[in-house]
Amino acid sequence: MTPGVADDLSAEERQLLAECSRRQQEIAARKSPPKWQAWAVRDWEDAREYGPRYLPSGWFTGGRELLPEKFRVRFLRAVRGLAARGLLTPTRTGNRLTHVKLTAEGQRVAAELAPDG
């Protein structure tokens, strides 16, 4: 790992790296849906190209509740911080963050931060 990268990461950045890595592995393992399911095919292609859909309430609360605003902002700052370090690529539609994908360096850092890494 690049010296000091892991030491400089906030708790939210570490959580985001771990969750994004887990979701990207799930996407990579998923088979293509049947072609007649046009919407599912498009969603599958988008996920493979741009990474998982960014849904912090679903990611960090188990989908049971809305994420309090202060935590939503912390994770948004984590996305910006990881992108600035070259560990993550955010995709936006207009001003809205829609997908996040780890770069090769981000995947490497996430693997090293993993409990079994």
Secondary structure as GFF3:
##gff-version 3
##sequence-region A 1 117
A	DSSP	alpha_helix	11	29	.	.	.	ID=ss1
A	DSSP	alpha_helix	38	50	.	.	.	ID=ss2
A	DSSP	alpha_helix	56	60	.	.	.	ID=ss3
A	DSSP	alpha_helix	69	84	.	.	.	ID=ss4
A	DSSP	beta_strand	88	93	.	.	.	ID=ss5
A	DSSP	beta_strand	96	102	.	.	.	ID=ss6
A	DSSP	alpha_helix	104	113	.	.	.	ID=ss7
###
